[in-house]
Amino acid sequence: MKRCSVGGLVQLPVRTTRRLARDGSSAVASLVFCPLLARSLPTELCAQCTRVESAGTETFTCRIDLPRDDGRPRVDVAEAAARTYVGELLPPETIALHETAGAHLAVALIDQGEHCVPVVSDAGRLLGVIRPRAVLWSWRDAESSPTAGAVAEATSETLAESLPLSMAMAVLAVARDAVLPVLTEAGAVVGALSAADILRWVARRMGYAVE
């Protein structure tokens, strides 16, 4: 989800990360990516900032001097990519599985179109991912499916939320997979970024009405 500027104020989207447990419960965190700090912050912490003009459930309106992104199409996509962070392109909601959660939950998410299901620890740190190629459809049975932690594949290919988009393009260009998990500086999962996400961003920067 992109941020936008209105009348000198910057509207920053609120994102949600949801961690599913084996018993079906979920731990939810609401975050705002701060372009000044280049990292995600909990909404309750972000709301204490003196730059915040208003704090809503979907967006925070902040007074930040960011003339580099006025919402107008740019021909110089390379310059814009170098000045945009990966964290600014993340989806409104990210769902991860606790390592003890059943792998049948990953099957359900993949059925809904997910290509990279993060598996995390109690602290929310990435332990591995489950991708469509690794799924056994016998896991649909909640009673007999293994845990997500048991079947997750380790991955060394990740993106930092503070990484410039231009560098993320280079990483994805040579990565084994077209979707990579996005991590905070502490290693917590905050989303995933795909090559398709970047193509949509490029199209929007060139003036096309792409959602």
Helices and strands as residue ranges (DSSP letters): E 4-6, E 9-20, E 26-34, E 39-42, H 43-46, E 52-55, E 59-62, H 77-82, G 86-89, E 93-98, H 104-111, E 117-120, E 126-130, G 132-134, G 137-140, H 148-151, E 159-160, H 165-174, E 179-183, E 189-194, H 195-205
